Amino acid sequence: MARKNDLASVLGSLAGEQVEAPAQTRELAEKVAATRRPGRPRGSKYNREEWGQITFLAKYETADKLRAIADYSRLPIMEVVEQAFNAAIARYEEKNGVIDLDKWRAEKEATKEELFK
């Protein structure tokens, strides 16, 4: 029965009718809004020209520690992860020499070309 009411409210709102959301839906939305962390602020320094998106898996404990560091530091997780990556890259380059991205990109492109000959 609840499904029919939800569907009716969605269809009604699409048709321009004002329909009150069921109490359960409102409660869930309030609960989610209360626990949601703010995302990247619009118009911030993180633009698509400089920043790319990567996705990776981490152990729950590691992810929780990153969140804790971000909370303690009052920084977005993105900045904490960026600092950690930069520190790891600096250690790598100290040990192995500076990473030449132009050379790496050229090698990567050449490999692609070889695959499709």
C-alpha positions as CSV (number, residue, x, y, z in Angstrom):
1,M,0.0,0.0,0.0
2,A,2.9,2.3,0.8
3,R,4.3,1.9,-2.7
4,K,1.1,3.1,-4.2
5,N,1.1,6.2,-2.0
6,D,4.7,6.9,-2.9
7,L,4.0,6.4,-6.6
8,A,0.9,8.6,-6.4
9,S,2.9,11.4,-4.7
10,V,5.7,11.2,-7.3
11,L,3.2,11.3,-10.2
12,G,1.2,14.0,-8.5
13,S,4.3,16.2,-8.0
14,L,5.2,15.7,-11.6
15,A,1.8,16.9,-12.6
16,G,2.3,20.0,-10.5
17,E,0.2,19.0,-7.5
18,Q,1.5,19.7,-4.0
19,V,1.7,16.4,-2.2
20,E,3.0,16.0,1.3
21,A,5.7,13.3,1.6
22,P,4.8,10.3,3.9
23,A,6.1,10.6,7.4
24,Q,8.6,7.8,7.0
25,T,10.1,9.5,3.9
26,R,10.5,12.8,5.8
27,E,12.1,11.1,8.8
28,L,14.6,9.3,6.5
29,A,15.4,12.4,4.6
30,E,16.0,14.3,7.9
31,K,18.2,11.5,9.2
32,V,20.3,11.4,6.0
33,A,20.6,15.2,6.0
34,A,21.8,15.2,9.6
35,T,24.6,12.7,9.0
36,R,25.7,13.9,5.6
37,R,29.1,15.6,5.4
38,P,29.3,18.7,3.3
39,G,30.9,18.0,-0.1
40,R,33.1,20.1,-2.3
41,P,31.9,23.7,-2.1
42,R,30.9,25.1,-5.5
43,G,33.2,27.7,-6.9
44,S,36.1,26.4,-4.8
45,K,39.7,25.9,-5.8
46,Y,39.0,22.3,-7.0
47,N,38.3,22.7,-10.7
48,R,38.1,20.0,-13.3
49,E,41.1,21.4,-15.3
50,E,43.5,20.6,-12.4
51,W,41.7,18.0,-10.4
52,G,40.9,14.5,-11.7
53,Q,38.8,11.8,-10.0
54,I,40.3,8.5,-9.0
55,T,38.6,5.8,-7.1
56,F,40.3,3.3,-4.8
57,L,39.5,0.8,-2.1
58,A,40.8,1.1,1.4
59,K,40.5,-1.0,4.5
60,Y,37.7,0.3,6.8
61,E,40.2,1.1,9.5
62,T,42.3,3.2,7.1
63,A,39.3,5.0,5.7
64,D,38.1,5.7,9.3
65,K,41.5,7.1,10.2
66,L,41.5,9.4,7.2
67,R,38.1,10.6,8.2
68,A,39.3,11.2,11.8
69,I,42.4,13.1,10.6
70,A,40.1,15.2,8.4
71,D,37.8,15.9,11.3
72,Y,40.6,16.7,13.7
73,S,42.3,19.0,11.2
74,R,39.0,20.5,10.1
75,L,39.9,19.7,6.4
76,P,38.0,18.0,3.7
77,I,39.0,14.4,3.2
78,M,40.1,15.3,-0.3
79,E,42.8,17.6,1.1
80,V,43.9,15.0,3.6
81,V,44.2,12.3,0.9
82,E,46.0,14.8,-1.4
83,Q,48.6,15.6,1.3
84,A,49.1,11.8,1.9
85,F,49.6,11.2,-1.8
86,N,52.0,14.1,-2.1
87,A,54.0,12.8,0.9
88,A,54.1,9.3,-0.6
89,I,55.2,10.7,-4.0
90,A,57.9,12.8,-2.4
91,R,59.3,9.7,-0.6
92,Y,59.2,7.7,-3.9
93,E,61.0,10.5,-5.8
94,E,63.6,10.9,-3.1
95,K,64.4,7.2,-3.3
96,N,64.0,6.7,-7.1
97,G,64.4,10.1,-8.7
98,V,61.9,12.6,-10.1
99,I,59.0,11.1,-12.1
100,D,59.1,12.5,-15.6
101,L,55.4,12.6,-16.5
102,D,56.0,13.7,-20.1
103,K,58.2,10.6,-20.7
104,W,55.7,8.3,-18.9
105,R,52.8,9.7,-21.0
106,A,54.8,9.2,-24.3
107,E,55.6,5.6,-23.3
108,K,51.9,5.0,-22.4
109,E,50.8,6.4,-25.8
110,A,53.4,4.3,-27.7
111,T,52.1,1.2,-25.9
112,K,48.6,2.0,-27.0
113,E,49.6,2.4,-30.6
114,E,51.5,-0.9,-30.6
115,L,48.4,-2.7,-29.3
116,F,46.2,-1.5,-32.2
117,K,48.6,-1.9,-35.1
